[in-house]
Amino acid sequence: MYTGKFKKPENDLELVEKKKAIKPPSVPDEMFMACSACKHAMYATDFTENNYVCEKCGFHAKMSVRRRIEYICDENSFSELFTGLKSKNVIGFPEYDEKLKESKSRSGEEEGVVCGECEINKNRCCIFVMESQFMMGSMGSVVGEKITRTFEYATEKGLPVIGFTLSGGARMQEGIISLMQMAKTSGAVKRHSEAGNLYIAVLCDPTTGGVTASFAMEADITIAEPGALIGFAGPRVIEQTIKQKLPEGFQRAEMLLEKGFIDLIIRRSEQKSILGNLLSIHRKEVEK
């Protein structure tokens, strides 16, 4: 019986062809992802379930408005407000209409902020969350209008406001109209405060420009996510202006906490619990 002991050896050409015939296992690209900070590889599902926080280095990545609302608000408690408002190219800025259309398609949102009323650990409040995928959360006339209306609604109802800020600043495609939103939103925040209501801001990465120079830094309690970039001009702009290298960690949440610009740094996994406690404490004080 032939046992294959005297089988003719394969030559180099045959070996190459044989290797080509063996296909590596197919792994879908969407199954794995790498942390943008430490490059640690992980299952995409694990990353999502961990609310977009790297399990190795703790980096807090950007997340969509709807996902943030889902994890921070009590189940089925969120009721969206001020829908249907849409930006217009009022000054005829080149390609602005195309950018708006592209942002709507990418983010699935009509604008750069979503506002509503909800409960957090059974504490009723208003909430607004900025969307990074819509023109980097930039503040145009509609973003400013929706946030202003949120504070006015909360003032009328006697409700606290929780704001998640994430923005590249004022939207240059709307010129002076976008800059006007700084004063408009600030006025609404002041009236809300004068009525004895609580405002808590949660600063996410990045919170910059006109948003930092207005409602983002006007809260009664200012919280930040770990490592969040917070400032007016970005570090590259500052370095180019002063012709000096900035220190490590400049404009990051940890430095701002050290210098007294913010009150707390809270990991995403703890935010709902701590926000719920703060709302509960405030509610008890009001009821007294």
C-alpha positions in Angstrom: 0.0 0.0 0.0 1.3 3.5 -0.9 2.0 5.5 2.2 3.4 8.7 0.7 6.9 8.2 2.0 8.4 8.7 -1.5 6.2 11.7 -2.4 7.9 14.1 -4.8 9.0 17.3 -2.9 7.2 20.5 -3.9 9.3 23.0 -5.6 9.4 26.7 -4.6 6.9 27.7 -7.2 4.4 25.1 -6.1 4.8 26.3 -2.5 4.0 29.9 -3.4 0.9 28.9 -5.2 -0.2 26.7 -2.3 0.1 29.6 0.1 -1.9 31.8 -2.2 -4.7 29.2 -2.2 -4.9 29.3 1.7 -7.0 32.4 2.5 -6.7 34.0 5.9 -9.9 34.0 8.1 -12.1 36.9 7.2 -12.6 39.4 10.1 -15.2 42.2 9.6 -13.6 45.6 9.9 -16.4 46.8 12.2 -15.7 44.0 14.7 -12.6 45.5 16.2 -11.4 49.0 16.8 -8.3 50.8 18.2 -8.4 53.5 20.9 -7.4 56.8 19.3 -5.3 57.6 22.4 -3.4 54.5 23.3 -4.1 52.3 20.2 -5.3 49.5 22.3 -7.4 47.0 20.2 -10.8 46.0 21.5 -14.1 44.7 20.4 -16.3 47.5 19.0 -19.3 46.1 21.0 -17.3 46.3 24.3 -16.3 49.9 23.5 -20.0 50.8 22.8 -21.2 49.1 25.9 -18.6 51.0 27.9 -20.0 54.3 26.7 -17.1 54.9 24.4 -14.5 54.8 27.1 -11.2 52.9 26.5 -11.0 49.9 28.9 -7.2 50.3 29.0 -6.3 54.0 29.3 -9.7 55.4 30.2 -9.8 57.8 27.2 -13.3 59.3 26.8 -14.1 59.3 23.0 -16.8 61.3 21.4 -20.3 59.8 21.4 -23.5 60.6 19.6 -26.2 62.8 21.1 -28.7 59.9 21.2 -26.3 57.5 22.9 -25.5 60.1 25.6 -29.2 60.8 26.2 -29.8 57.1 26.4 -27.2 56.5 29.2 -27.8 59.7 31.2 -31.6 59.9 31.2 -34.0 57.6 32.9 -35.6 55.1 30.5 -38.4 56.5 28.4 -38.2 59.8 30.3 -36.7 62.0 27.6 -39.1 64.3 25.7 -37.5 66.3 22.9 -38.2 70.0 22.6 -37.9 72.6 19.9 -37.7 70.3 16.9 -38.0 71.5 13.4 -35.7 74.5 13.7 -33.1 74.4 10.8 -30.2 76.6 9.9 -30.3 78.7 6.7 -27.6 80.3 4.7 -28.6 83.8 5.5 -25.4 85.5 4.5 -24.8 83.4 1.4 -21.6 81.8 2.7 -20.0 79.6 0.0 -20.8 75.8 0.3 -22.6 76.3 3.6 -25.8 74.6 2.3 -23.7 71.6 1.2 -22.0 71.4 4.6 -25.4 71.5 6.4 -26.7 68.7 4.2 -23.6 66.6 4.8 -23.7 67.1 8.6 -27.4 66.1 8.7 -26.5 62.9 6.8 -23.5 62.1 9.0 -25.1 62.8 12.3 -28.7 61.9 11.7 -29.6 65.1 13.5 -31.3 68.3 12.2 -28.9 70.6 14.1 -25.8 70.7 16.4 -27.7 70.4 19.6 -30.6 68.3 20.9 -32.8 69.7 23.8 -35.5 68.2 25.9 -37.0 67.5 29.3 -36.2 64.3 31.2 -35.6 62.6 34.5 -32.2 61.6 35.9 -32.6 59.2 38.8 -36.2 60.4 39.1 -35.2 64.0 39.3 -37.0 66.1 36.6 -34.9 68.5 34.7 -34.2 70.0 31.2 -31.2 68.8 29.3 -29.3 69.9 26.1 -26.6 67.8 24.4 -24.3 69.1 21.6 -23.5 66.8 18.7 -19.9 66.6 17.4 -20.8 65.1 14.1 -22.8 68.2 13.1 -20.2 70.7 12.0 -18.2 69.9 15.2 -21.0 71.1 17.4 -20.5 74.7 16.2 -22.9 77.3 17.5 -25.0 78.9 14.8 -28.3 80.8 15.1 -30.4 77.6 15.6 -28.0 76.1 18.2 -28.1 79.3 20.2 -31.9 79.6 19.8 -32.6 76.1 21.0 -30.3 76.5 24.0 -31.9 79.8 24.8 -35.4 78.4 24.6 -34.3 75.5 26.8 -33.3 77.9 29.6 -36.5 80.0 29.1 -38.6 76.8 29.3 -36.8 75.7 32.4 -37.2 79.1 34.0 -40.9 79.0 33.3 -41.3 75.5 34.8 -38.9 76.0 37.7 -36.6 73.2 36.4 -32.8 72.8 36.6 -30.8 72.5 33.4 -28.1 70.0 32.6 -25.9 70.9 29.6 -23.4 68.7 27.8 -21.1 71.0 25.9 -19.0 69.9 23.0 -18.1 72.4 20.3 -15.5 74.0 18.1 -17.0 77.4 18.8 -19.1 79.8 16.9 -20.1 78.9 13.4 -18.2 81.1 11.0 -20.5 80.4 8.1 -23.1 82.6 9.9 -20.8 85.5 10.7 -21.9 88.0 13.3 -25.2 86.1 13.7 -23.4 83.2 15.3 -21.5 85.6 17.6 -24.8 87.1 18.8 -25.7 83.7 20.3 -23.1 84.2 23.0 -25.0 87.2 24.4 -28.4 85.7 23.8 -27.7 82.4 25.6 -25.8 84.2 28.4 -28.9 86.4 29.0 -31.1 83.3 29.2 -28.7 81.6 31.7 -28.7 84.7 33.9 -32.6 84.9 34.0 -32.7 81.2 34.8 -30.2 81.8 37.7 -32.0 84.9 39.0 -35.2 82.8 39.3 -33.3 80.5 41.7 -32.8 77.6 39.4 -29.8 75.2 39.1 -27.6 74.9 36.0 -24.9 72.2 35.7 -22.6 72.1 32.8 -20.7 69.0 31.7 -17.8 70.0 29.5 -16.8 67.3 27.0 -13.8 67.1 24.6 -13.5 69.7 23.1 -15.4 72.7 24.5 -13.8 75.7 22.8 -14.4 79.1 21.3 -17.6 81.1 21.7 -19.3 78.3 23.6 -16.6 78.4 26.3 -16.9 82.2 26.3 -20.6 82.0 27.0 -23.0 79.4 28.5 -20.4 76.6 29.0 -18.6 78.5 31.7 -21.6 80.1 33.4 -23.0 77.2 35.3 -23.5 76.9 39.1 -21.6 73.6 39.0 -19.1 73.0 36.3 -18.1 69.4 35.6 -15.7 68.0 33.0 -14.9 64.6 31.5 -11.4 63.3 32.0 -8.9 64.8 29.5 -11.4 67.2 27.9 -9.9 70.1 26.0 -11.4 73.3 27.4 -10.5 76.8 26.3 -11.2 79.7 24.0 -8.4 79.6 21.3 -6.9 76.2 20.7 -3.4 75.3 21.8 -2.0 75.4 18.2 -3.4 78.9 17.7 -1.9 80.1 21.0 1.5 78.5 20.2 1.6 80.2 16.8 0.7 83.5 18.4 3.1 83.6 21.3 5.8 81.6 19.5 6.3 79.3 22.5 5.7 75.7 23.3 2.8 75.2 25.8 3.2 73.0 28.9 2.0 69.4 28.9 -1.7 69.1 29.6 -2.4 72.8 28.9 -6.2 73.5 28.6 -7.0 69.9 29.7 -9.6 69.3 32.3 -7.1 68.2 34.9 -5.2 71.5 34.6 -8.4 73.5 34.8 -9.4 71.7 38.0 -6.0 72.4 39.5 -6.4 76.1 38.6 -9.9 76.4 39.9 -11.8 76.9 36.6 -14.0 73.8 37.1 -15.4 72.0 40.1 -15.2 68.3 39.3 -13.9 65.8 36.8 -16.3 62.8 36.5 -15.9 59.7 34.5 -18.7 58.8 32.2 -19.7 55.7 34.2 -20.3 57.9 37.3 -22.1 60.8 35.7 -25.7 59.7 36.0 -25.3 58.9 39.7 -23.5 62.1 40.6 -25.8 64.3 38.5 -28.8 62.6 40.1 -27.4 63.3 43.6 -26.8 66.9 42.8 -30.3 67.4 41.4 -31.8 65.6 44.5 -29.8 67.9 46.9 -31.0 71.0 45.0 -34.6 69.8 44.9 -34.6 69.2 48.7 -33.2 72.7 49.3 -35.9 74.3 47.2 -38.6 72.3 48.9 -37.5 73.6 52.3 
